[in-house]
Amino acid sequence: MSGISASLTPPADAVAAVRHPDAPAPGELLGAHYGQCFGCGEDQPHGLHLQARAGEGVSLTAEFTVQPAHQGAPGLAHGGVLATALDETLGSLNWLLRTIAVTGRLETDFVRPVPVGTVLYLEAEVTAVAGRKIYSRAAGRIGGPDGPVAIRAEALFIEVKVDHFVDNGRPQEIKAAMSDPDQLRRARAFEVNP
Ligand SMILES: CCCCCCCCCC(=O)SCCNC(=O)CCNC(=O)[C@H](O)C(C)(C)COP(=O)(O)OP(=O)(O)OC[C@H]1O[C@@H](n2cnc3c(N)ncnc32)[C@H](O)[C@@H]1OP(=O)(O)O
């Protein structure tokens, strides 16, 4: 089997994504959207601590160092962890659109094994938008930002309202995030435009 599934191909009426005027400037670190996030949260001891940086247009770069806790086979990163790094990187693009969205579909190619201790250099961009559907792709390189591609993904994110989290999340975490005295942190936990 080869190629991506039809549902990841933007429809004919899809348009180019528009960077939000208040999006972080190219080169700026995005920071964690939520301290407990497994992908990026600084308060999450089990997480990836992935750091994303805004790029030009609706694109970004990110880095993540594979830790011993991320192993699948001895000395190699677990594929699910690598898919998580791609998901987090792709999800971070929505902050540049200031659109609240969740992953609907994520298709991943594992091209090269990724040893523990490797810095994964990720790059991602939104390729098209069609109504609530946001199409994007990402790749992760090893050995440097211009090194060979080890993983890549195409994804479809679906725009949701903040109610998606309020209605479905566990009440104790929702309540704690919503009562954070820091307005920006409160907004970013749900990626709402503050
Ligand atoms: C706070 C911000 C978070 C930032 C985190 C950053 C990184 C992490 C990102 C994630 O991991 S998010 C967590 C993982 N994702 C989820 O938990 C989502 C679970 N799924 C759902 O809640 C719903 O299925 C979803 C909101 C995605 C869609 O349900 P809806 O009822 O709102 O939409 P609907 O089913 O009507 O679909 C809308 C359109 O999307 C299409 N679609 C939905 N899911 C799809 C899918 N899986 N594959 C292909 N197409 C899909 C669907 O066909 C339709 O296309 P059309 O408009 O053309 O008819």
The ligand as an SDF file (V2000), in Angstrom:
LIG
                    3D

 59 61  0  0  0  0  0  0  0  0999 V2000
   -6.5410   22.7250   23.2140 C   0  0  0  0  0  0  0  0  0  0  0  0
   -5.9880   22.4610   21.9460 C   0  0  0  0  0  0  0  0  0  0  0  0
   -5.3420   21.1380   21.8590 C   0  0  0  0  0  0  0  0  0  0  0  0
   -3.9400   21.2220   21.3180 C   0  0  0  0  0  0  0  0  0  0  0  0
   -3.2960   19.8930   21.4050 C   0  0  0  0  0  0  0  0  0  0  0  0
   -2.1810   19.7520   20.4640 C   0  0  0  0  0  0  0  0  0  0  0  0
   -1.8170   18.4200   19.9860 C   0  0  0  0  0  0  0  0  0  0  0  0
   -2.6780   17.3080   20.2760 C   0  0  0  0  0  0  0  0  0  0  0  0
   -3.7460   17.1520   19.2670 C   0  0  0  0  0  0  0  0  0  0  0  0
   -4.5880   15.9970   19.7010 C   0  0  0  0  0  0  0  0  0  0  0  0
   -4.0870   14.9210   19.9110 O   0  0  0  0  0  0  0  0  0  0  0  0
   -6.2850   16.2600   19.9140 S   0  0  0  0  0  0  0  0  0  0  0  0
   -6.7920   14.7330   20.7080 C   0  0  0  0  0  0  0  0  0  0  0  0
   -7.0810   13.6060   19.7460 C   0  0  0  0  0  0  0  0  0  0  0  0
   -8.2880   13.8480   19.0140 N   0  0  0  0  0  0  0  0  0  0  0  0
   -9.5090   13.6650   19.5420 C   0  0  0  0  0  0  0  0  0  0  0  0
   -9.6640   13.3460   20.6930 O   0  0  0  0  0  0  0  0  0  0  0  0
  -10.6890   13.9060   18.6400 C   0  0  0  0  0  0  0  0  0  0  0  0
  -11.7840   12.8800   18.8910 C   0  0  0  0  0  0  0  0  0  0  0  0
  -12.8160   12.9850   17.8450 N   0  0  0  0  0  0  0  0  0  0  0  0
  -13.8460   13.8570   17.9550 C   0  0  0  0  0  0  0  0  0  0  0  0
  -14.0310   14.5000   18.9780 O   0  0  0  0  0  0  0  0  0  0  0  0
  -14.7300   14.0090   16.7640 C   0  0  0  0  0  0  0  0  0  0  0  0
  -14.6980   12.8560   15.9620 O   0  0  0  0  0  0  0  0  0  0  0  0
  -14.3630   15.2600   15.9040 C   0  0  0  0  0  0  0  0  0  0  0  0
  -14.4660   16.5370   16.7520 C   0  0  0  0  0  0  0  0  0  0  0  0
  -12.9190   15.1500   15.3400 C   0  0  0  0  0  0  0  0  0  0  0  0
  -15.2990   15.3410   14.7240 C   0  0  0  0  0  0  0  0  0  0  0  0
  -16.6220   15.2650   15.1850 O   0  0  0  0  0  0  0  0  0  0  0  0
  -17.7330   16.3150   14.7450 P   0  0  0  0  0  0  0  0  0  0  0  0
  -19.0710   15.7050   15.0940 O   0  0  0  0  0  0  0  0  0  0  0  0
  -17.4350   17.6360   15.3030 O   0  0  0  0  0  0  0  0  0  0  0  0
  -17.5610   16.4570   13.1980 O   0  0  0  0  0  0  0  0  0  0  0  0
  -18.0900   15.5070   12.0200 P   0  0  0  0  0  0  0  0  0  0  0  0
  -18.0440   14.0700   12.3960 O   0  0  0  0  0  0  0  0  0  0  0  0
  -19.3980   16.0810   11.5580 O   0  0  0  0  0  0  0  0  0  0  0  0
  -16.9670   15.7520   10.9250 O   0  0  0  0  0  0  0  0  0  0  0  0
  -16.7480   17.0450   10.3660 C   0  0  0  0  0  0  0  0  0  0  0  0
  -16.0330   16.8230    9.0570 C   0  0  0  0  0  0  0  0  0  0  0  0
  -14.7320   16.2380    9.3350 O   0  0  0  0  0  0  0  0  0  0  0  0
  -14.6290   14.9460    8.7080 C   0  0  0  0  0  0  0  0  0  0  0  0
  -13.9470   14.0430    9.6240 N   0  0  0  0  0  0  0  0  0  0  0  0
  -14.1450   13.9340   10.9530 C   0  0  0  0  0  0  0  0  0  0  0  0
  -13.3520   12.9810   11.4810 N   0  0  0  0  0  0  0  0  0  0  0  0
  -12.6490   12.4800   10.4420 C   0  0  0  0  0  0  0  0  0  0  0  0
  -11.6680   11.4580   10.3240 C   0  0  0  0  0  0  0  0  0  0  0  0
  -11.2490   10.7820   11.3950 N   0  0  0  0  0  0  0  0  0  0  0  0
  -11.1530   11.1900    9.1220 N   0  0  0  0  0  0  0  0  0  0  0  0
  -11.5630   11.8760    8.0230 C   0  0  0  0  0  0  0  0  0  0  0  0
  -12.4910   12.8790    8.0640 N   0  0  0  0  0  0  0  0  0  0  0  0
  -13.0250   13.1520    9.2580 C   0  0  0  0  0  0  0  0  0  0  0  0
  -16.0640   14.5170    8.4640 C   0  0  0  0  0  0  0  0  0  0  0  0
  -16.1290   13.5790    7.4030 O   0  0  0  0  0  0  0  0  0  0  0  0
  -16.7460   15.8310    8.1400 C   0  0  0  0  0  0  0  0  0  0  0  0
  -16.4360   16.1810    6.8110 O   0  0  0  0  0  0  0  0  0  0  0  0
  -17.4840   16.9970    5.9120 P   0  0  0  0  0  0  0  0  0  0  0  0
  -17.6720   18.3230    6.5880 O   0  0  0  0  0  0  0  0  0  0  0  0
  -16.8360   17.1070    4.5750 O   0  0  0  0  0  0  0  0  0  0  0  0
  -18.7270   16.1730    5.8970 O   0  0  0  0  0  0  0  0  0  0  0  0
  1  2  1  0
  2  3  1  0
  3  4  1  0
  4  5  1  0
  5  6  1  0
  6  7  1  0
  7  8  1  0
  8  9  1  0
  9 10  1  0
 10 11  2  0
 10 12  1  0
 12 13  1  0
 13 14  1  0
 14 15  1  0
 15 16  1  0
 16 17  2  0
 16 18  1  0
 18 19  1  0
 19 20  1  0
 20 21  1  0
 21 22  2  0
 21 23  1  0
 23 24  1  0
 23 25  1  0
 25 26  1  0
 25 27  1  0
 25 28  1  0
 28 29  1  0
 29 30  1  0
 30 31  2  0
 30 32  1  0
 30 33  1  0
 33 34  1  0
 34 35  2  0
 34 36  1  0
 34 37  1  0
 37 38  1  0
 38 39  1  0
 39 40  1  0
 39 54  1  0
 40 41  1  0
 41 42  1  0
 41 52  1  0
 42 43  1  0
 42 51  1  0
 43 44  2  0
 44 45  1  0
 45 46  1  0
 45 51  2  0
 46 47  1  0
 46 48  2  0
 48 49  1  0
 49 50  2  0
 50 51  1  0
 52 53  1  0
 52 54  1  0
 54 55  1  0
 55 56  1  0
 56 57  2  0
 56 58  1  0
 56 59  1  0
M  END
$$$$
